[in-house]
Amino acid sequence: MSTEKDPFYMDPSFLRGLTQKRISRRTALQGAGAAGLAAFLAACGIGSKPQTVAHQNWVWDKATKAGSLDFANWPLYIDIVETKGKPTTYPSLEQFTKETGIKVNYSEPIQDNDSFFAKVAPQLQQGSAIGFDIIVVTNGIFLTHYMEKGWFTELDPTKLPNFAANAAPRVQARAFDPGNKFTIPWQSGFTGIGYNPKLTGREINSFSDLFDPKFKGKVGMFSENQDTGTLALLGIGIKVDSSTPADWQKAADKLKQQRDAGIVRKYYDQSYIDALSKGDTWLSMAWSGDIFQANLSAGNEDLKFVIPNEGGVIWTDNMAIPLNAAHPLDAITYMNWVYQPRIAATMAEYIEYITPVPSAQQFMEQDAAAATNADDKAFFLEMSKDPAIFPSQDVLAKTSYYRVLTADETTKWNDIFNAVIIASRSPPSTLCSVASLPAYLAFSSSKMNTPKRCVEPSWIGSSARSQS
């Protein structure tokens, strides 16, 4: 393969030079706001009963190509080239336009799932378009609400042949969207353990390492209860998708022992990665992509990421077409287009999360073979073997999505795990404006001395275990 002939070849020196932190895909809300969501949605007329119609918002019989597409994504979540004094460019989007004639108006308005939901829910509730043809949403309660309220356009599988041919089996069989009726994955990531072996003095491979008295005051845990509770369940040998409140209490009791013994330095939000990088903590709960970015920023390989022997958490960000999108055919054309292995490889080389297209690996190997110097060759070979992009089936088999929670179970989950992490406070009165949700959460967070920039609580995690 020649780099001159391949429009998707990206200079590895550019990729290696990326130092700006990504805003974590997981960063959203604190468990404190959990109690208010059901009341909030009910007060706003946004219930949670599933639609029963055979098709939701079926547009494909009349949809025509418009030649444009409005795509809303998270920051730094696509291949990008930024040159001083020149406009930002997105190589894969430019190639898509070249091949299809569809211009992509790309923006990054999604800072977290909750605030974006709060922004678009009033329009969707009224049946109005939100101005985007594709949005990216993490599996969890907000994704569930979009689907149950009929706020997504049901996908036509005949227009997604690349997805059918190239998507990993695990993403074609996801319990939170059976049959990929409304969404297909963008990228995925893991929750596990990050650590600095120079400080721990040994390799870390078990959930029990987070409880070792040797690391007293040097262990970081997450301040949100979704990942923390799920990882604890896995750590004590309980299957997440069939776990009961009694199991949750056992996991919480284990976490209380860790807390009361002084082993936990702090329950962190996204700032956990700073503490780990600076050595304030020696090991910590961690999100897979953050460890790569921290090492990249520091110019070293001091930090490692591991899925504990007992199991880890997997989450997925998903592409969806909102209700009454102006350009649905252009949108689904793009969704199908990115499932070409060459395209998936180009984006994975930048994004560094789990690609949904396993065959992208061979194109990274081809990039390595085509590289003209040793550094470039090493870079692409490293990418092609990176378990953060191409996890083995053994690793995937050890991971779980979050427990599906009913409304009553959500309350129990929050009560049990928040008793470990944060003190309880009474929420403010029920709100009646979707736009007020972030204000409510900011209020409830401040009342509990938790960071204003919070992370996703358990009531967001209404997804089920995925088949690996």
Order of alpha helices (4+ residues) and beta strands (2+ residues): alpha-alpha-beta-alpha-beta-alpha-beta-alpha-alpha-beta-alpha-beta-alpha-alpha-beta-alpha-beta-alpha-beta-beta-alpha-alpha-alpha-alpha-alpha-beta-alpha-alpha
